[in-house]
Each structure stands twice: as C-alpha cells, then as structure tokens.
C-alpha cells in the first residue's frame, strides 16, 4: 500500500486531498474542526523549519559564489538584477493584494487565535519604536538569541555576513563552507520529508475551512490562486520579456521557445533544484549562453532568485492581514518588501519552501500565522506556477548577463530555435 501511495506524484496526492477535504468539510459541517489538529501539526512542522532553513541556505548561497572576485562583470550584474526584479515582484504582489482585497469579507470570528500572539501584537502597537531603534535592532547583539526568538531580519543580516566572511577566508573557510553546504542539503531533505505530510495536512485544513468558514473562505482562496497566477504571468510577460527585448536585445518568442523544456519540468516538479540540469542545458544549447555564465548565474539563481515566491509572499501577507483585520502601515509595506525579497532568497529550491517562508514575513508584521493554515491547502497549486516563474527568471538573467558581457552566441540561439 505504501509503495502505491508513494508511486503517485506528490502534487496529485495534494490535489486529491484538497478535493476530498472540501467534500468532507461540506458534508461534516462545523464538526470538521475536530480534525484540524492534523493540519495544525503540519503547520507546526513548517514553522519549525524556518530558522535552520534560512540560516543554512543563505550562508551556503552567499559562500557558494566561491571567490569575491567572481563578483566582477558577471557577478555584480546578476546580483543587481536578482535584487531589482525581486523588489519589483514583491511590490507587484502588494499591489495586486491592495487593489483586489482578496481576503476581505471572510468571517474568521470562529477561529481561536493564539492569545499570546495577540498580546505581543498589541504591545508592539503600544510601544512603537523610533526609526533609529528599528535600524539598530537589525544588527543582532546575540545570534543565538535571535534564532531562539525567530527574529528573522537580524538572522538574515548575520547569515549574509557569515557567508561573506567564509568567502573572505578563502581556503581556510572551505571546511566551514562544507559544513553549511551539507547543512543546506540536510535541511532540504528534512523539508522534503515534511512536505510528504502535505496531503494529510491539506485534507484536514480544507475540511476545516469548508466546514467552519464556508463558501466565502473557499471563494477567497480561489481568488488568491488566480492572483498568484496573474502575478506570475505579469512577471514573466512584462519583467522578463522586457529584459530580453530591451536589455539583452533578443527576440522574446525565441527566448521562451528555447526554455520550453525547463518550463515544463519546473511546473510539474515545483522544484528549482530538480529543474536545474534542464535549465542549464536550455541556456547553453538553445540560448547560446556561455558555459561559465550559465553555470554561475543559473546555479546561483536556483538558490537566491525566487521572484515568483517574492511576489507571493507580498500577496499572501496582505491576504492574511485582510482576513484577520490587521492594519498595515507604509512602514509595514516596506518591511514586507525587504523580507519578501530576502525570504525568497532564503527559500530552498524545493516544493513547499514558499509556504515555510510565509512564517518569516507574517511574524514580522504581526499577521496571524493561522493564515498559513488557510492557504496551505491550495499552496501546491500556486507553487507550481511560482517555480515556473523562478526558473524562467534564472534563464532570463543568465541570458541578459551573457548579452551584456559578450558571453552570448546569438547565432547559436537562432540556429537552435530553427531546428
């Protein structure tokens, strides 16, 4: 029986659990809340992974550059594009969430909120900090305490500095780098184990949503899914296409034709890492990107270039804020944009990583983590499109950087498309 269960692709098991959960919730009614504990356990596992996954992934990602000198003509251009497009993506998600208000109108009065979290949120509002105090708190006085408190922004700063320190140490830093690379791989494996619980968590959570919150909540989730796809299509069709057309000065249709294999694999696997070999092959053989640029930019991009995830983190944060009546200021929007970009960088290139990063952003602006329970049921459907966006972005950045640095064989790209 176990063999038959695992022979079914995870995404098919998740969608099946989603449909079955909705049916059971409608039939069972409010009593379906009795199985919500299964979903709560799944969400608890997700929250457990946030700190170690960010810590190991960010340090390993920065240190994997290998040599600070690589941050030359290729490196700084790639990193600049990663950051700029990441900011554009997260602000796109914030814009879509602000304009459409997908979480408005859902009655969540039946949900029992974490009282300690509510008290912390009220204390934060009553003791608003000055700008200088907020900036000072970004610098971690104790990295260990930061990890214990899940204070993510100082953790990210410490992780980036540690990765840079490993780079600067060169040969002497290689043993430490191997530890973090191994830790990153181990955490990805742990995440994949947790993701195997997704069908059970999704079934319980969707039964709870359908039975307790009713049709309005399901409708809101449907709108969220549509907005996720719309945002991803806008990133691909506007941001990436503009990069290829106006910066790389290449035919847009030829570019997308060249990465069609990577698009197909990324959508079906929802994993940037699993798609990495296909993306590299497409960049080299179909797009004419040199081996050195493709290897550096796409490998780095699979770790830190997650524009689909960044867009979704902004959108999902507003969704949760609207559902639970949390008022967000422009300062909160700015914090979401920073953490959305950095959280996407810290997200592992495996299925479900975006769901884990949601806990990072939500906690920073006091959006209830119960939002994760609401969206977990439909996250896999959205994750497939987000991964396609991320992988397309890796190829677009590699092609653009190769064009700017003279490392692109334009004739090879044209001939590959003609075959």
Secondary structure as UniProt FT lines:
FT   HELIX           2..7
FT   HELIX           10..28
FT   HELIX           29..35
FT   HELIX           36..63
FT   TURN            64..65
FT   HELIX           68..70
FT   TURN            71..74
FT   HELIX           75..100
FT   TURN            102..105
FT   TURN            109..110
FT   HELIX           115..126
FT   HELIX           131..138
FT   HELIX           143..148
FT   TURN            149..150
FT   HELIX           152..169
FT   HELIX           170..173
FT   HELIX           174..195
FT   TURN            196..197
FT   HELIX           198..208
FT   HELIX           209..213
FT   HELIX           215..234
FT   HELIX           235..240
FT   HELIX           241..242
FT   HELIX           243..247
FT   HELIX           252..258
FT   HELIX           260..269
FT   HELIX           272..281
FT   HELIX           282..286
FT   HELIX           291..304
FT   HELIX           307..323
FT   TURN            324..325
FT   HELIX           330..346
FT   TURN            351..352
FT   HELIX           353..364
FT   TURN            365..366
FT   HELIX           370..404
FT   TURN            405..406
FT   HELIX           410..418
//
